[in-house]
Amino acid sequence: MKLTTEQINQLYLFTRQHYIEYYDLQTELVDHLANAIETEWQQNPKLTFEEVLNKEFKKFGVFGFMDVVQSRQAALGKKYNSIVWEHFKEFFGIHKIVLTLAMTFLLFIILKVSTYQEWTIIGLYLSLFGFTLYEIIKSQRLRNKKKKSEQKRWLFEEIINQYGAFSGAILLPFNIILQIFNRIDSYVTNDYFLVAICFVLVLLSVTLFIIFKVIPSKTQTYLEQTYPEYKYEKL
C-alpha cells in the first residue's frame, strides 16, 4: 500500500507543524515517515493513515523530531559544506591560480605607475567592503521576504547565507585598516609590501566573487537537480 500525493502533502504539513522550517530537511523526514508508514501498513493494513502516523511519531520520543532533526541537519550541513568546498577547489585550479597571480602582477604594475597609490589601494579596499555590505544586506532582505511569504525555505540557502555573513570577517577590522592606511605611504615604497597588498586585494576579490556569485549559482543548479519543485518555485 502506497501513500497518495495528498497524504505526502499531509506529512509535509505535519513536519511544518512540528517546527521543521527548511524544505530539504522536511523532505528527509517525510521520506523517513513515508517508508515507515508503508512498512507498518504491510503488517497492519487496517490502520488508518492518522493512526500509523501518530504511532510512528511516538517512536521519536518525548522530544519529537528534535533529536533526528539535529542529526539530519548536521548530516545535510556536512554534505552542503562539502559541496561548497568542492566549488572552492574547482575555482582554484591551476589555471585559476595562474590567473590570480597574473591579476596580482597587473595590479602591482598599475600601482607602481600610479601617482595616487595610497588612494587607489584605499579605494579598492572600500569597494570590496561596500560590495560585501551590499550583498549581505541584499541577502538579509531576501531572507526576511521569504520568511513572510509562502515560499519554501532551504537549509542549503541558509548555509550559503552564513558564508556570506562570514565573509564580512574576511575583511580586516576597521581599526587595523585605519592603522595600515596611516602608514600606507611607507608600505607602497617597498615592492615586497606592495606585492603582498596586491595579492591580498586580488585574493579577497576572488573569494568574495566565489561566495556571492559563483556558489549561489551552483546552489540553484544543485537544488533544481535534487528537488525539482525548487525550479518551479523560481518560475
TORTINU-765476 format. One record per residue (C-alpha): residue number from 1; residue in three letters; chain; y, x, z. Coordinates in Angstrom, 2 decimals, decimal comma. Layout:
BEGIN
[NUM; 'ALA'; 'A'; [Y; X; Z]]
...
REM end
This chain:
BEGIN
[1; 'MET'; 'A'; [0,00; 0,00; 0,00]]
[2; 'LYS'; 'A'; [3,30; 1,48; -1,13]]
[3; 'LEU'; 'A'; [6,81; 0,90; 0,15]]
[4; 'THR'; 'A'; [9,16; -1,13; -2,03]]
[5; 'THR'; 'A'; [12,62; 0,01; -3,07]]
[6; 'GLU'; 'A'; [14,11; -2,46; -0,62]]
[7; 'GLN'; 'A'; [12,03; -1,01; 2,22]]
[8; 'ILE'; 'A'; [13,05; 2,54; 1,28]]
[9; 'ASN'; 'A'; [16,69; 1,41; 1,45]]
[10; 'GLN'; 'A'; [15,95; -0,08; 4,87]]
[11; 'LEU'; 'A'; [14,70; 3,32; 6,00]]
[12; 'TYR'; 'A'; [17,94; 4,95; 4,87]]
[13; 'LEU'; 'A'; [19,88; 2,29; 6,79]]
[14; 'PHE'; 'A'; [17,64; 2,90; 9,80]]
[15; 'THR'; 'A'; [18,43; 6,64; 9,79]]
[16; 'ARG'; 'A'; [22,17; 5,95; 9,48]]
[17; 'GLN'; 'A'; [21,99; 3,55; 12,41]]
[18; 'HIS'; 'A'; [20,50; 6,42; 14,41]]
[19; 'TYR'; 'A'; [23,44; 8,69; 13,61]]
[20; 'ILE'; 'A'; [21,97; 10,76; 10,77]]
[21; 'GLU'; 'A'; [25,11; 11,25; 8,69]]
[22; 'TYR'; 'A'; [24,04; 13,62; 5,90]]
[23; 'TYR'; 'A'; [22,20; 12,08; 2,97]]
[24; 'ASP'; 'A'; [19,97; 15,09; 2,25]]
[25; 'LEU'; 'A'; [18,91; 15,08; 5,91]]
[26; 'GLN'; 'A'; [18,37; 11,31; 5,75]]
[27; 'THR'; 'A'; [16,12; 11,88; 2,73]]
[28; 'GLU'; 'A'; [13,99; 14,33; 4,70]]
[29; 'LEU'; 'A'; [13,46; 11,73; 7,44]]
[30; 'VAL'; 'A'; [12,92; 8,86; 5,01]]
[31; 'ASP'; 'A'; [10,19; 10,83; 3,23]]
[32; 'HIS'; 'A'; [8,54; 11,55; 6,59]]
[33; 'LEU'; 'A'; [8,74; 7,92; 7,72]]
[34; 'ALA'; 'A'; [7,59; 6,54; 4,37]]
[35; 'ASN'; 'A'; [4,49; 8,76; 4,35]]
[36; 'ALA'; 'A'; [3,72; 7,87; 7,97]]
[37; 'ILE'; 'A'; [4,12; 4,14; 7,32]]
[38; 'GLU'; 'A'; [1,90; 4,19; 4,22]]
[39; 'THR'; 'A'; [-0,75; 6,15; 6,14]]
[40; 'GLU'; 'A'; [-0,63; 3,66; 9,00]]
[41; 'TRP'; 'A'; [-0,98; 0,75; 6,59]]
[42; 'GLN'; 'A'; [-4,21; 2,22; 5,29]]
[43; 'GLN'; 'A'; [-5,66; 1,84; 8,78]]
[44; 'ASN'; 'A'; [-3,81; -1,33; 9,85]]
[45; 'PRO'; 'A'; [-2,79; -3,25; 6,71]]
[46; 'LYS'; 'A'; [-1,96; -6,42; 8,68]]
[47; 'LEU'; 'A'; [1,00; -4,83; 10,46]]
[48; 'THR'; 'A'; [4,46; -5,70; 9,14]]
[49; 'PHE'; 'A'; [6,93; -3,10; 7,90]]
[50; 'GLU'; 'A'; [9,11; -3,52; 11,01]]
[51; 'GLU'; 'A'; [6,12; -3,17; 13,34]]
[52; 'VAL'; 'A'; [4,94; 0,04; 11,70]]
[53; 'LEU'; 'A'; [8,47; 1,45; 11,58]]
[54; 'ASN'; 'A'; [9,02; 0,81; 15,29]]
[55; 'LYS'; 'A'; [5,62; 2,29; 16,05]]
[56; 'GLU'; 'A'; [6,42; 5,46; 14,11]]
[57; 'PHE'; 'A'; [9,88; 5,73; 15,62]]
[58; 'LYS'; 'A'; [8,42; 5,61; 19,15]]
[59; 'LYS'; 'A'; [6,45; 8,75; 18,29]]
[60; 'PHE'; 'A'; [9,72; 10,67; 18,22]]
[61; 'GLY'; 'A'; [10,07; 10,16; 21,98]]
[62; 'VAL'; 'A'; [13,00; 9,14; 24,18]]
[63; 'PHE'; 'A'; [15,47; 11,27; 22,22]]
[64; 'GLY'; 'A'; [14,63; 9,57; 18,95]]
[65; 'PHE'; 'A'; [15,38; 11,67; 15,89]]
[66; 'MET'; 'A'; [17,32; 14,30; 17,85]]
[67; 'ASP'; 'A'; [14,62; 16,99; 18,03]]
[68; 'VAL'; 'A'; [13,35; 16,56; 14,48]]
[69; 'VAL'; 'A'; [16,91; 16,37; 13,15]]
[70; 'GLN'; 'A'; [17,81; 19,66; 14,80]]
[71; 'SER'; 'A'; [14,66; 21,23; 13,39]]
[72; 'ARG'; 'A'; [15,14; 19,87; 9,86]]
[73; 'GLN'; 'A'; [18,86; 20,62; 9,87]]
[74; 'ALA'; 'A'; [18,11; 24,22; 10,83]]
[75; 'ALA'; 'A'; [15,48; 24,41; 8,08]]
[76; 'LEU'; 'A'; [17,81; 22,90; 5,47]]
[77; 'GLY'; 'A'; [20,66; 25,11; 6,67]]
[78; 'LYS'; 'A'; [18,49; 28,20; 6,26]]
[79; 'LYS'; 'A'; [17,43; 27,03; 2,80]]
[80; 'TYR'; 'A'; [21,01; 26,32; 1,72]]
[81; 'ASN'; 'A'; [22,32; 29,59; 3,14]]
[82; 'SER'; 'A'; [19,66; 31,47; 1,17]]
[83; 'ILE'; 'A'; [20,81; 29,68; -1,99]]
[84; 'VAL'; 'A'; [24,41; 30,70; -1,27]]
[85; 'TRP'; 'A'; [23,33; 34,29; -0,63]]
[86; 'GLU'; 'A'; [21,43; 34,35; -3,92]]
[87; 'HIS'; 'A'; [24,63; 33,37; -5,72]]
[88; 'PHE'; 'A'; [26,47; 36,20; -3,98]]
[89; 'LYS'; 'A'; [23,81; 38,72; -5,00]]
[90; 'GLU'; 'A'; [23,78; 37,31; -8,52]]
[91; 'PHE'; 'A'; [27,54; 37,68; -8,83]]
[92; 'PHE'; 'A'; [27,47; 41,25; -7,55]]
[93; 'GLY'; 'A'; [25,03; 42,54; -10,13]]
[94; 'ILE'; 'A'; [25,54; 45,94; -11,75]]
[95; 'HIS'; 'A'; [27,90; 44,69; -14,45]]
[96; 'LYS'; 'A'; [29,97; 42,74; -11,91]]
[97; 'ILE'; 'A'; [30,22; 45,82; -9,67]]
[98; 'VAL'; 'A'; [31,43; 47,82; -12,66]]
[99; 'LEU'; 'A'; [33,98; 45,07; -13,39]]
[100; 'THR'; 'A'; [35,14; 45,11; -9,76]]
[101; 'LEU'; 'A'; [35,64; 48,89; -9,88]]
[102; 'ALA'; 'A'; [37,44; 48,58; -13,20]]
[103; 'MET'; 'A'; [39,78; 45,95; -11,75]]
[104; 'THR'; 'A'; [40,40; 48,25; -8,77]]
[105; 'PHE'; 'A'; [41,29; 51,12; -11,08]]
[106; 'LEU'; 'A'; [43,55; 48,86; -13,18]]
[107; 'LEU'; 'A'; [45,39; 47,62; -10,10]]
[108; 'PHE'; 'A'; [45,76; 51,21; -8,90]]
[109; 'ILE'; 'A'; [47,35; 52,22; -12,22]]
[110; 'ILE'; 'A'; [49,70; 49,21; -12,12]]
[111; 'LEU'; 'A'; [50,81; 50,06; -8,59]]
[112; 'LYS'; 'A'; [51,27; 53,74; -9,42]]
[113; 'VAL'; 'A'; [53,72; 52,96; -12,23]]
[114; 'SER'; 'A'; [55,38; 50,07; -10,40]]
[115; 'THR'; 'A'; [58,82; 50,53; -8,90]]
[116; 'TYR'; 'A'; [58,10; 47,89; -6,26]]
[117; 'GLN'; 'A'; [54,69; 48,97; -4,96]]
[118; 'GLU'; 'A'; [55,19; 47,60; -1,45]]
[119; 'TRP'; 'A'; [56,38; 44,18; -2,59]]
[120; 'THR'; 'A'; [53,62; 43,96; -5,19]]
[121; 'ILE'; 'A'; [50,96; 44,56; -2,53]]
[122; 'ILE'; 'A'; [52,60; 42,13; -0,13]]
[123; 'GLY'; 'A'; [52,89; 39,54; -2,90]]
[124; 'LEU'; 'A'; [49,21; 39,91; -3,83]]
[125; 'TYR'; 'A'; [48,11; 39,51; -0,22]]
[126; 'LEU'; 'A'; [50,32; 36,48; 0,35]]
[127; 'SER'; 'A'; [48,97; 34,96; -2,88]]
[128; 'LEU'; 'A'; [45,42; 35,34; -1,57]]
[129; 'PHE'; 'A'; [46,44; 33,90; 1,78]]
[130; 'GLY'; 'A'; [48,19; 30,96; 0,11]]
[131; 'PHE'; 'A'; [45,22; 30,31; -2,18]]
[132; 'THR'; 'A'; [42,83; 30,31; 0,80]]
[133; 'LEU'; 'A'; [45,06; 27,99; 2,83]]
[134; 'TYR'; 'A'; [45,42; 25,61; -0,13]]
[135; 'GLU'; 'A'; [41,65; 25,45; -0,74]]
[136; 'ILE'; 'A'; [40,87; 24,88; 2,95]]
[137; 'ILE'; 'A'; [43,42; 22,06; 3,20]]
[138; 'LYS'; 'A'; [42,17; 20,50; -0,04]]
[139; 'SER'; 'A'; [38,58; 20,69; 1,18]]
[140; 'GLN'; 'A'; [39,51; 19,13; 4,54]]
[141; 'ARG'; 'A'; [41,31; 16,26; 2,81]]
[142; 'LEU'; 'A'; [38,30; 15,58; 0,61]]
[143; 'ARG'; 'A'; [36,01; 15,57; 3,67]]
[144; 'ASN'; 'A'; [38,29; 13,14; 5,51]]
[145; 'LYS'; 'A'; [38,49; 10,90; 2,44]]
[146; 'LYS'; 'A'; [34,70; 10,88; 2,11]]
[147; 'LYS'; 'A'; [34,28; 10,01; 5,81]]
[148; 'LYS'; 'A'; [36,48; 6,95; 5,37]]
[149; 'SER'; 'A'; [34,78; 5,84; 2,17]]
[150; 'GLU'; 'A'; [31,22; 4,70; 1,49]]
[151; 'GLN'; 'A'; [30,36; 7,93; -0,29]]
[152; 'LYS'; 'A'; [27,29; 9,84; 0,84]]
[153; 'ARG'; 'A'; [27,84; 12,99; 2,85]]
[154; 'TRP'; 'A'; [25,72; 16,06; 2,17]]
[155; 'LEU'; 'A'; [24,73; 18,85; 4,55]]
[156; 'PHE'; 'A'; [24,90; 21,34; 1,68]]
[157; 'GLU'; 'A'; [28,56; 20,47; 1,06]]
[158; 'GLU'; 'A'; [29,26; 20,82; 4,78]]
[159; 'ILE'; 'A'; [27,77; 24,32; 4,80]]
[160; 'ILE'; 'A'; [29,90; 25,27; 1,79]]
[161; 'ASN'; 'A'; [32,97; 23,97; 3,62]]
[162; 'GLN'; 'A'; [32,06; 26,17; 6,57]]
[163; 'TYR'; 'A'; [32,04; 29,18; 4,25]]
[164; 'GLY'; 'A'; [35,50; 28,17; 3,09]]
[165; 'ALA'; 'A'; [36,78; 27,91; 6,65]]
[166; 'PHE'; 'A'; [35,19; 31,26; 7,49]]
[167; 'SER'; 'A'; [36,95; 32,84; 4,53]]
[168; 'GLY'; 'A'; [40,22; 32,47; 6,41]]
[169; 'ALA'; 'A'; [38,87; 35,06; 8,85]]
[170; 'ILE'; 'A'; [38,23; 37,44; 5,94]]
[171; 'LEU'; 'A'; [41,96; 37,92; 5,66]]
[172; 'LEU'; 'A'; [43,17; 40,20; 8,42]]
[173; 'PRO'; 'A'; [45,03; 38,69; 11,39]]
[174; 'PHE'; 'A'; [48,72; 38,29; 10,69]]
[175; 'ASN'; 'A'; [49,90; 40,73; 13,39]]
[176; 'ILE'; 'A'; [47,76; 43,50; 11,89]]
[177; 'ILE'; 'A'; [49,14; 42,71; 8,45]]
[178; 'LEU'; 'A'; [52,68; 42,99; 9,77]]
[179; 'GLN'; 'A'; [51,92; 46,44; 11,19]]
[180; 'ILE'; 'A'; [50,47; 47,55; 7,87]]
[181; 'PHE'; 'A'; [53,46; 46,15; 5,98]]
[182; 'ASN'; 'A'; [55,86; 48,01; 8,27]]
[183; 'ARG'; 'A'; [54,19; 51,32; 7,33]]
[184; 'ILE'; 'A'; [53,08; 50,48; 3,81]]
[185; 'ASP'; 'A'; [55,65; 52,84; 2,26]]
[186; 'SER'; 'A'; [53,75; 55,76; 3,82]]
[187; 'TYR'; 'A'; [50,40; 54,39; 2,63]]
[188; 'VAL'; 'A'; [51,29; 53,98; -1,02]]
[189; 'THR'; 'A'; [52,30; 57,61; -1,35]]
[190; 'ASN'; 'A'; [48,72; 58,59; -0,55]]
[191; 'ASP'; 'A'; [46,43; 57,96; -3,50]]
[192; 'TYR'; 'A'; [43,35; 57,56; -1,28]]
[193; 'PHE'; 'A'; [45,00; 54,86; 0,81]]
[194; 'LEU'; 'A'; [46,33; 53,19; -2,32]]
[195; 'VAL'; 'A'; [42,86; 53,09; -3,91]]
[196; 'ALA'; 'A'; [41,47; 51,64; -0,66]]
[197; 'ILE'; 'A'; [44,18; 48,95; -0,63]]
[198; 'CYS'; 'A'; [43,46; 48,12; -4,27]]
[199; 'PHE'; 'A'; [39,73; 47,89; -3,64]]
[200; 'VAL'; 'A'; [40,21; 45,60; -0,62]]
[201; 'LEU'; 'A'; [42,56; 43,31; -2,55]]
[202; 'VAL'; 'A'; [40,17; 43,09; -5,51]]
[203; 'LEU'; 'A'; [37,14; 42,56; -3,25]]
[204; 'LEU'; 'A'; [38,97; 39,81; -1,34]]
[205; 'SER'; 'A'; [39,94; 38,15; -4,62]]
[206; 'VAL'; 'A'; [36,36; 38,21; -5,91]]
[207; 'THR'; 'A'; [34,93; 36,98; -2,60]]
[208; 'LEU'; 'A'; [37,39; 34,09; -2,37]]
[209; 'PHE'; 'A'; [36,72; 33,19; -6,00]]
[210; 'ILE'; 'A'; [32,97; 33,04; -5,29]]
[211; 'ILE'; 'A'; [33,44; 30,96; -2,12]]
[212; 'PHE'; 'A'; [35,90; 28,43; -3,51]]
[213; 'LYS'; 'A'; [34,98; 28,23; -7,21]]
[214; 'VAL'; 'A'; [31,56; 29,66; -8,07]]
[215; 'ILE'; 'A'; [29,43; 28,40; -5,17]]
[216; 'PRO'; 'A'; [30,81; 24,81; -5,17]]
[217; 'SER'; 'A'; [29,98; 24,51; -8,88]]
[218; 'LYS'; 'A'; [26,47; 25,83; -8,23]]
[219; 'THR'; 'A'; [26,15; 23,44; -5,29]]
[220; 'GLN'; 'A'; [26,87; 20,47; -7,52]]
[221; 'THR'; 'A'; [24,26; 21,64; -10,03]]
[222; 'TYR'; 'A'; [21,64; 22,12; -7,29]]
[223; 'LEU'; 'A'; [22,29; 18,72; -5,70]]
[224; 'GLU'; 'A'; [22,18; 16,96; -9,07]]
[225; 'GLN'; 'A'; [18,81; 18,56; -9,80]]
[226; 'THR'; 'A'; [17,37; 17,80; -6,35]]
[227; 'TYR'; 'A'; [19,00; 14,43; -5,71]]
[228; 'PRO'; 'A'; [19,72; 12,53; -8,97]]
[229; 'GLU'; 'A'; [21,83; 10,00; -7,07]]
[230; 'TYR'; 'A'; [24,37; 12,75; -6,39]]
[231; 'LYS'; 'A'; [25,16; 12,87; -10,10]]
[232; 'TYR'; 'A'; [25,61; 9,12; -10,34]]
[233; 'GLU'; 'A'; [27,81; 9,14; -7,27]]
[234; 'LYS'; 'A'; [30,17; 11,54; -9,06]]
[235; 'LEU'; 'A'; [30,47; 9,37; -12,17]]
REM end
